[in-house]
Structure formats: structure tokens, C-alpha cells
Amino acid sequence: MGQLLRIDSLAGLFVGTGMLLSHGWLSALYEQPVWFVLMIALINLAYGSVSFMLRRTWPHTPRRAVWALAGANMFWGVVCLVLAAFTHGQSSVFGTLALVGEAAFVGGLGLQEWRTLRRGA
């Protein structure tokens, strides 16, 4: 589980930082408002920070906190799919693919965390 938490936190922090630093360029590429790109960047940074804190305390992290993290991952994956569906008409192909890709990665990571927790790791 520690390795999954490491991947989880690094991915959130890396993506959030990258989006924050290039929000203007991404806004143009995705054909989305700057606030939309910044919102996703900040959500990724917040999530990566929480995941990082849980990773730092592993294996003493309360299991319910990791369950919540896995649930949040899967929930964010669904939110990204909903956002992709609702913004599809105004977003570029890159914007839609970015949201679908994030949904697949984050949702899959949450599912893997959930499965690992069920196995008792």
C-alpha cells in the first residue's frame, strides 16, 4: 500500500504543479477558461498533499483514511467523466482527452487501492 500512496501523492502533486505553472497554455490548448484549468490544478495539488501526508505516516495511517482516499479517487474519476461529458461541445479534443485520461488514471488508482485494502495490506 505504501507504494500506491507514493504513486498517488506524486501524481497529484506533479500534475497539479504542472497545470498550475502552465495554466494559460493549457487553457488555450483545452479551449477551457483559465479558472477551469486552475480549479483542476488546485484540486490535484490538494489531493496530492493529503495523499503525501498519509504516505508519510504509513504504516501507522488509519485504514479509514486510506479507504476515504480510495473513495475520493474513484469519485474524482467519475467527476472527471461528468466534466468531460458536459464540456465536450466547448472543449478541444485535448481538453476532453485530458479529463478522460485523468478519470481513467485516478479511478483506476482508487480501484487498486480499494482492492489492496480488501486484501488486508
Secondary structure, DSSP 4 states (H G I P E B T S, - for coil): -HHHHHHHHHHHHHHHHHHHHTHHHHHHHHT--HHHHHHHHHHHHHHHHHHHHHHHTTTSS-HHHHHHHHHHHHHHHHHHHHHHHHHTTTS-HHHHHHHHHHHHHHHHHHHHHHHHHHTT-
